Amino acid sequence: MSDGEKAAKSAGNAGGAGDTDAPGGARPPSSDTRPGNAWLDWRGWVKRLLVAAAVIVAAWLVYQFLAAFLPRWWAQTIGNAVDGSFAAGSWWGFLIGAVFTAAPVVLLALAAWPGRRAVPARVTLLVLAVVCAAPNLLTLSVVLGSSNAAHAGQRIMDVDAPAFRGGSLAGALVGGILALALTGLIAWFRLRGRRLRELRANTGVSPKGP
């Protein structure tokens, strides 16, 4: 077979393989632009919007229920514990305010502490901080609330839990200051230890054993 015949055969094979391609040898786009796919995407967005709207409505209903129930319930619970005693109201208010302010502050500090702590662990600490702050948040819902349940809770505390709200405020201030001081002290000790280790590593002095 001569060189001319070989060239003609090669050109014929190339032309036959390109018959299924788009003009110019380029393949047609592989993406499917049929109306059915666009419809499926549109339905997916509608479902997402409906789910988001349902979540918002459910959260609003839960909030309305809790706002109408929790302040009155919390005031009655504290009133039963204090039973109209000024001293008991001061003591219980200070104790609850201090403990349930210090604990959330420490948990929040642990959640934000720099390091290799996993994300689920940090989220767990945040959830625990919110749970620990619940008693003080309930007291705030009574003190600062404007609903009928909040006003009823205020009247209950005026009669059955005197001095509780003032004691809660004092305890929250003391507990927050102590928690911040403890967190700062721990951070200072950790920083001091890290600097000592860096100094020993730079000077080549190994720490003494026991």
GUMARFI-526877 format. One record per residue: residue number from 1; residue in one letter; x, y, z of N, C-alpha, C in turn. Coordinates in steps of 0.2 Angstrom, whole numbers, plus 5000, padded with zeros to 4 digits. Layout:
<pts>
PT_nr_rest_n.xx_n.yy_n.zz_ca.xx_ca.yy_ca.zz_c.xx_c.yy_c.zz
PT_NUM_A_X_Y_Z_X_Y_Z_X_Y_Z .
...
</pts>
This chain:
<pts>
PT_nr_rest_n.xx_n.yy_n.zz_ca.xx_ca.yy_ca.zz_c.xx_c.yy_c.zz
PT_1_M_5004_4994_5000_5000_5000_5000_5004_5006_5000 .
PT_2_S_5003_5011_4995_5007_5017_4995_5006_5022_5001 .
PT_3_D_5010_5027_5001_5009_5032_5007_5003_5036_5006 .
PT_4_G_5001_5037_5000_4995_5041_4998_4988_5037_5000 .
PT_5_E_4988_5030_4999_4983_5026_5001_4982_5026_5009 .
PT_6_K_4988_5025_5012_4988_5025_5020_4985_5031_5022 .
PT_7_A_4987_5037_5020_4985_5044_5022_4977_5044_5021 .
PT_8_A_4975_5042_5015_4968_5042_5014_4964_5038_5019 .
PT_9_K_4966_5032_5020_4963_5027_5025_4963_5030_5032 .
PT_10_S_4968_5033_5034_4968_5036_5041_4963_5042_5041 .
PT_11_A_4963_5046_5036_4958_5051_5036_4951_5049_5036 .
PT_12_G_4950_5043_5033_4943_5040_5033_4941_5038_5039 .
PT_13_N_4946_5035_5043_4944_5032_5050_4943_5038_5055 .
PT_14_A_4947_5043_5054_4946_5049_5058_4939_5052_5057 .
PT_15_G_4937_5053_5051_4930_5055_5049_4925_5051_5052 .
PT_16_G_4926_5044_5051_4920_5040_5054_4919_5040_5061 .
PT_17_A_4925_5041_5065_4924_5041_5072_4921_5048_5074 .
PT_18_G_4922_5053_5070_4919_5060_5072_4912_5061_5070 .
PT_19_D_4909_5055_5066_4902_5056_5064_4897_5057_5070 .
PT_20_T_4899_5054_5076_4895_5054_5081_4896_5060_5086 .
PT_21_D_4901_5064_5084_4903_5070_5088_4899_5076_5085 .
PT_22_A_4899_5082_5089_4897_5088_5086_4901_5091_5081 .
PT_23_P_4899_5095_5077_4903_5098_5072_4909_5101_5075 .
PT_24_G_4915_5100_5071_4921_5103_5073_4925_5098_5078 .
PT_25_G_4922_5092_5079_4925_5087_5083_4924_5088_5090 .
PT_26_A_4920_5093_5093_4919_5094_5100_4913_5089_5102 .
PT_27_R_4913_5086_5107_4908_5082_5110_4902_5087_5113 .
PT_28_P_4896_5085_5112_4890_5089_5115_4891_5089_5123 .
PT_29_P_4888_5094_5126_4889_5094_5133_4885_5088_5136 .
PT_30_S_4888_5086_5142_4886_5080_5145_4880_5082_5150 .
PT_31_S_4879_5088_5152_4874_5090_5157_4867_5089_5154 .
PT_32_D_4863_5087_5158_4856_5086_5155_4852_5092_5157 .
PT_33_T_4849_5095_5152_4846_5102_5153_4838_5101_5151 .
PT_34_R_4836_5095_5152_4829_5093_5151_4824_5097_5156 .
PT_35_P_4818_5099_5155_4814_5102_5160_4813_5098_5166 .
PT_36_G_4813_5092_5166_4812_5088_5172_4817_5089_5177 .
PT_37_N_4823_5090_5176_4828_5091_5181_4827_5098_5184 .
PT_38_A_4825_5103_5180_4824_5109_5183_4818_5109_5188 .
PT_39_W_4813_5105_5186_4807_5104_5190_4809_5101_5197 .
PT_40_L_4813_5096_5196_4815_5092_5202_4819_5097_5207 .
PT_41_D_4823_5101_5204_4827_5106_5208_4822_5111_5211 .
PT_42_W_4817_5113_5208_4812_5118_5210_4808_5115_5216 .
PT_43_R_4806_5109_5215_4803_5105_5221_4807_5105_5227 .
PT_44_G_4814_5103_5226_4818_5103_5232_4818_5110_5236 .
PT_45_W_4819_5115_5232_4819_5122_5235_4812_5123_5239 .
PT_46_V_4807_5121_5236_4800_5122_5239_4800_5118_5246 .
PT_47_K_4802_5112_5246_4802_5107_5252_4807_5111_5257 .
PT_48_R_4813_5113_5255_4817_5117_5260_4813_5123_5263 .
PT_49_L_4810_5127_5259_4806_5132_5262_4801_5130_5266 .
PT_50_L_4797_5125_5265_4792_5123_5269_4794_5120_5276 .
PT_51_V_4800_5116_5275_4803_5114_5281_4805_5120_5286 .
PT_52_A_4809_5125_5283_4811_5130_5287_4805_5134_5290 .
PT_53_A_4799_5135_5286_4794_5138_5289_4790_5134_5294 .
PT_54_A_4790_5128_5294_4788_5123_5299_4792_5124_5305 .
PT_55_V_4798_5124_5305_4803_5125_5310_4802_5131_5314 .
PT_56_I_4801_5137_5310_4800_5143_5313_4793_5144_5317 .
PT_57_V_4788_5141_5314_4782_5141_5317_4782_5137_5323 .
PT_58_A_4785_5131_5323_4785_5127_5329_4789_5130_5335 .
PT_59_A_4795_5133_5333_4799_5137_5338_4795_5143_5341 .
PT_60_W_4791_5146_5337_4787_5152_5340_4781_5149_5344 .
PT_61_L_4778_5143_5343_4773_5140_5347_4776_5138_5353 .
PT_62_V_4782_5135_5353_4785_5133_5359_4787_5138_5364 .
PT_63_Y_4790_5144_5361_4791_5150_5364_4785_5153_5368 .
PT_64_Q_4780_5153_5364_4773_5156_5367_4771_5152_5373 .
PT_65_F_4772_5145_5372_4769_5141_5378_4774_5141_5384 .
PT_66_L_4780_5142_5383_4785_5142_5388_4784_5149_5391 .
PT_67_A_4783_5154_5387_4783_5161_5390_4776_5162_5395 .
PT_68_A_4771_5158_5393_4765_5158_5397_4765_5153_5403 .
PT_69_F_4770_5149_5403_4770_5144_5408_4776_5144_5413 .
PT_70_L_4782_5145_5410_4788_5145_5415_4789_5150_5420 .
PT_71_P_4788_5156_5418_4788_5161_5424_4784_5160_5430 .
PT_72_R_4778_5159_5429_4773_5157_5434_4775_5151_5438 .
PT_73_W_4777_5146_5434_4779_5139_5438_4786_5141_5442 .
PT_74_W_4791_5144_5439_4797_5146_5443_4796_5150_5449 .
PT_75_A_4791_5155_5449_4790_5159_5454_4786_5155_5460 .
PT_76_Q_4782_5150_5458_4778_5146_5463_4783_5141_5466 .
PT_77_T_4788_5138_5462_4793_5134_5465_4797_5137_5470 .
PT_78_I_4800_5143_5468_4804_5147_5473_4800_5149_5479 .
PT_79_G_4794_5151_5478_4789_5153_5483_4788_5147_5488 .
PT_80_N_4787_5141_5486_4787_5135_5490_4793_5134_5494 .
PT_81_A_4799_5135_5491_4805_5134_5494_4806_5139_5500 .
PT_82_V_4805_5146_5498_4806_5151_5503_4801_5152_5508 .
PT_83_D_4795_5151_5506_4789_5151_5511_4789_5158_5514 .
PT_84_G_4790_5163_5511_4789_5170_5514_4794_5172_5518 .
PT_85_S_4800_5168_5519_4805_5170_5524_4810_5175_5520 .
PT_86_F_4811_5181_5523_4816_5185_5520_4823_5182_5520 .
PT_87_A_4825_5179_5526_4832_5176_5526_4833_5170_5521 .
PT_88_A_4827_5166_5521_4828_5161_5516_4828_5163_5509 .
PT_89_G_4824_5169_5507_4824_5171_5501_4831_5174_5499 .
PT_90_S_4834_5177_5503_4841_5180_5502_4846_5174_5501 .
PT_91_W_4846_5169_5505_4850_5163_5505_4849_5160_5498 .
PT_92_W_4843_5158_5497_4842_5154_5491_4843_5158_5484 .
PT_93_G_4842_5164_5485_4843_5169_5479_4851_5169_5478 .
PT_94_F_4855_5170_5483_4862_5171_5482_4865_5164_5480 .
PT_95_L_4863_5159_5483_4866_5152_5481_4864_5150_5474 .
PT_96_I_4858_5151_5472_4856_5150_5465_4860_5155_5460 .
PT_97_G_4860_5161_5462_4863_5166_5457_4870_5164_5456 .
PT_98_A_4874_5163_5462_4881_5162_5462_4883_5155_5458 .
PT_99_V_4880_5150_5460_4881_5143_5457_4880_5143_5449 .
PT_100_F_4874_5145_5448_4872_5145_5441_4874_5151_5436 .
PT_101_T_4878_5155_5439_4882_5159_5435_4889_5157_5434 .
PT_102_A_4892_5155_5440_4899_5152_5439_4900_5146_5435 .
PT_103_A_4895_5141_5435_4896_5135_5431_4895_5137_5424 .
PT_104_P_4890_5141_5421_4890_5142_5414_4897_5146_5412 .
PT_105_V_4899_5151_5416_4905_5154_5414_4911_5150_5413 .
PT_106_V_4912_5145_5417_4917_5140_5417_4916_5136_5411 .
PT_107_L_4910_5133_5410_4909_5129_5404_4910_5133_5397 .
PT_108_L_4908_5139_5397_4909_5143_5391_4917_5144_5390 .
PT_109_A_4921_5145_5395_4928_5146_5395_4931_5140_5392 .
PT_110_L_4929_5134_5395_4931_5127_5392_4930_5126_5385 .
PT_111_A_4923_5128_5383_4921_5127_5376_4926_5132_5371 .
PT_112_A_4928_5138_5373_4931_5142_5369_4939_5142_5370 .
PT_113_W_4941_5137_5375_4948_5136_5376_4952_5134_5370 .
PT_114_P_4958_5137_5368_4961_5135_5362_4964_5128_5364 .
PT_115_G_4965_5125_5358_4967_5118_5359_4964_5113_5353 .
PT_116_R_4965_5107_5354_4963_5102_5349_4957_5099_5351 .
PT_117_R_4953_5102_5355_4946_5099_5357_4942_5098_5351 .
PT_118_A_4939_5093_5351_4934_5091_5345_4928_5096_5345 .
PT_119_V_4925_5097_5339_4919_5101_5339_4913_5098_5343 .
PT_120_P_4912_5092_5342_4906_5089_5347_4907_5090_5354 .
PT_121_A_4913_5090_5356_4915_5092_5363_4913_5099_5365 .
PT_122_R_4915_5103_5361_4914_5110_5362_4906_5112_5362 .
PT_123_V_4903_5109_5357_4895_5110_5357_4892_5107_5363 .
PT_124_T_4895_5101_5365_4892_5098_5372_4893_5103_5378 .
PT_125_L_4899_5106_5378_4900_5111_5383_4895_5117_5383 .
PT_126_L_4894_5119_5377_4890_5125_5376_4883_5123_5378 .
PT_127_V_4880_5117_5376_4874_5115_5378_4873_5115_5386 .
PT_128_L_4878_5112_5389_4878_5111_5396_4878_5118_5400 .
PT_129_A_4882_5123_5396_4882_5130_5399_4875_5133_5399 .
PT_130_V_4871_5132_5394_4864_5134_5393_4860_5131_5398 .
PT_131_V_4861_5125_5399_4857_5121_5404_4858_5123_5411 .
PT_132_C_4865_5124_5413_4866_5127_5419_4864_5134_5421 .
PT_133_A_4863_5138_5415_4861_5145_5416_4854_5145_5416 .
PT_134_A_4850_5140_5416_4843_5140_5415_4839_5143_5422 .
PT_135_P_4842_5141_5428_4838_5145_5434_4839_5152_5434 .
PT_136_N_4844_5155_5432_4845_5162_5432_4841_5165_5426 .
PT_137_L_4841_5161_5420_4837_5164_5415_4829_5164_5416 .
PT_138_L_4827_5159_5420_4820_5159_5423_4819_5165_5427 .
PT_139_T_4824_5166_5432_4823_5172_5436_4822_5178_5432 .
PT_140_L_4826_5179_5427_4826_5185_5422_4819_5185_5419 .
PT_141_S_4817_5179_5417_4810_5180_5413_4805_5182_5418 .
PT_142_V_4805_5181_5424_4801_5184_5429_4802_5192_5430 .
PT_143_V_4808_5193_5431_4810_5200_5433_4809_5205_5427 .
PT_144_L_4811_5203_5421_4811_5207_5415_4805_5206_5410 .
PT_145_G_4801_5200_5411_4796_5198_5407_4790_5203_5407 .
PT_146_S_4787_5204_5401_4781_5208_5401_4774_5204_5400 .
PT_147_S_4775_5198_5400_4769_5194_5399_4764_5193_5405 .
PT_148_N_4758_5190_5405_4754_5190_5410_4757_5185_5415 .
PT_149_A_4761_5179_5413_4764_5175_5417_4770_5178_5421 .
PT_150_A_4773_5182_5418_4779_5186_5421_4776_5190_5427 .
PT_151_H_4771_5194_5425_4768_5198_5430_4765_5194_5436 .
PT_152_A_4762_5188_5435_4760_5184_5440_4766_5181_5444 .
PT_153_G_4771_5180_5441_4777_5178_5444_4780_5183_5449 .
PT_154_Q_4780_5189_5447_4782_5195_5451_4778_5195_5457 .
PT_155_R_4771_5195_5456_4767_5195_5462_4768_5190_5467 .
PT_156_I_4769_5184_5464_4770_5178_5469_4777_5179_5472 .
PT_157_M_4782_5181_5469_4789_5182_5473_4788_5188_5478 .
PT_158_D_4784_5193_5476_4783_5198_5481_4781_5196_5488 .
PT_159_V_4776_5191_5487_4773_5188_5493_4777_5182_5496 .
PT_160_D_4778_5177_5492_4781_5171_5495_4789_5171_5494 .
PT_161_A_4792_5175_5491_4799_5174_5490_4802_5181_5491 .
PT_162_P_4802_5185_5496_4805_5191_5497_4812_5191_5497 .
PT_163_A_4816_5196_5494_4823_5196_5494_4826_5191_5489 .
PT_164_F_4822_5187_5486_4825_5182_5482_4829_5185_5476 .
PT_165_R_4825_5190_5473_4828_5193_5467_4834_5197_5468 .
PT_166_G_4834_5200_5474_4840_5204_5476_4846_5199_5477 .
PT_167_G_4844_5194_5481_4850_5189_5482_4852_5186_5476 .
PT_168_S_4848_5185_5471_4850_5182_5465_4855_5186_5461 .
PT_169_L_4853_5193_5461_4858_5198_5458_4865_5198_5461 .
PT_170_A_4865_5198_5468_4871_5198_5471_4875_5191_5470 .
PT_171_G_4872_5186_5470_4875_5179_5469_4878_5179_5462 .
PT_172_A_4874_5182_5457_4876_5181_5450_4883_5185_5449 .
PT_173_L_4883_5191_5453_4889_5195_5452_4895_5192_5455 .
PT_174_V_4894_5189_5461_4899_5186_5465_4902_5180_5461 .
PT_175_G_4897_5176_5459_4899_5170_5455_4902_5171_5449 .
PT_176_G_4900_5176_5445_4903_5178_5439_4910_5180_5440 .
PT_177_I_4911_5185_5445_4918_5187_5446_4923_5181_5448 .
PT_178_L_4920_5177_5453_4924_5171_5455_4926_5167_5449 .
PT_179_A_4921_5165_5445_4923_5161_5439_4928_5164_5434 .
PT_180_L_4927_5171_5433_4932_5174_5429_4939_5174_5432 .
PT_181_A_4939_5175_5438_4946_5175_5442_4949_5168_5441 .
PT_182_L_4945_5163_5442_4947_5156_5442_4950_5154_5435 .
PT_183_T_4946_5156_5430_4948_5155_5423_4954_5159_5421 .
PT_184_G_4955_5165_5423_4961_5169_5422_4967_5166_5425 .
PT_185_L_4966_5163_5432_4971_5160_5435_4974_5154_5432 .
PT_186_I_4969_5150_5430_4971_5144_5426_4975_5145_5420 .
PT_187_A_4972_5150_5416_4975_5152_5410_4983_5155_5411 .
PT_188_W_4983_5159_5416_4990_5161_5418_4995_5156_5420 .
PT_189_F_4993_5151_5424_4997_5145_5425_4999_5141_5419 .
PT_190_R_4994_5140_5415_4996_5136_5408_5001_5140_5404 .
PT_191_L_5000_5147_5404_5004_5151_5400_5011_5151_5403 .
PT_192_R_5011_5151_5409_5018_5151_5413_5021_5144_5412 .
PT_193_G_5018_5139_5412_5021_5132_5411_5023_5131_5404 .
PT_194_R_5019_5134_5399_5022_5134_5392_5028_5138_5391 .
PT_195_R_5029_5144_5394_5035_5148_5393_5041_5144_5397 .
PT_196_L_5039_5141_5403_5045_5137_5406_5047_5132_5402 .
PT_197_R_5043_5128_5398_5045_5123_5394_5049_5125_5388 .
PT_198_E_5047_5131_5385_5050_5134_5380_5057_5136_5382 .
PT_199_L_5058_5139_5388_5064_5141_5390_5069_5135_5391 .
PT_200_R_5066_5130_5394_5071_5124_5395_5073_5121_5389 .
PT_201_A_5068_5121_5384_5070_5118_5377_5075_5122_5374 .
PT_202_N_5075_5129_5374_5080_5133_5371_5086_5133_5375 .
PT_203_T_5087_5132_5381_5093_5132_5385_5096_5125_5385 .
PT_204_G_5092_5120_5383_5094_5113_5384_5094_5110_5390 .
PT_205_V_5090_5113_5395_5090_5111_5402_5084_5106_5403 .
PT_206_S_5084_5100_5404_5078_5096_5405_5075_5097_5412 .
PT_207_P_5069_5096_5413_5066_5097_5419_5068_5091_5424 .
PT_208_K_5069_5093_5430_5071_5088_5435_5066_5083_5436 .
PT_209_G_5068_5077_5437_5063_5072_5439_5061_5072_5446 .
PT_210_P_5057_5067_5448_5055_5067_5455_5060_5065_5460 .
</pts>
